[in-house]
């Protein structure tokens, strides 16, 4: 099982779509507060459709708590437009954590620059800030699943 981590997500629709992707891929969702919304909001649940009750979800009060509770449980892969390595060059393993930052600012730079061997980016041709968060999660997660042989899919 892969772990999707959203650090301080801001847009409820993105989180709902990501929750739905987690359910259909057998992945666990980790949400790191503060969030820009409540997970009880209609927008989140609407985007997650009728999948929300099937979601394997853990919420953490802050990034330090998340990191402490999950150290030694798998590799943390930090997705960022500032990373040097392309995500398809990563060696994803079942149980790893794919970590994504908030929509407006991404991940804290100390995570990206302090972990260059585990910081990855999704290549983009246009001079835009970034892809939509839900799309980025899907791209990264399906590459991780492909590398692991799709252990949770049939």
Buried (B, 14 or more C-beta within 10 A) or exposed (E): BBBBBBBBBBBBBBBBBBBBBBBEBBBBBBBBBEBEBEBEBEBBBEBBEEBBEEBBBBEBEEBEEBBEEBEEEBBBBBBBBEBEBEBBEBEBEBBBBBBBBBBEEBBBEEBBBEBEEBBBBBEEEEEEEBBEBBBBBBBBBBBBBEBBEEEEEE
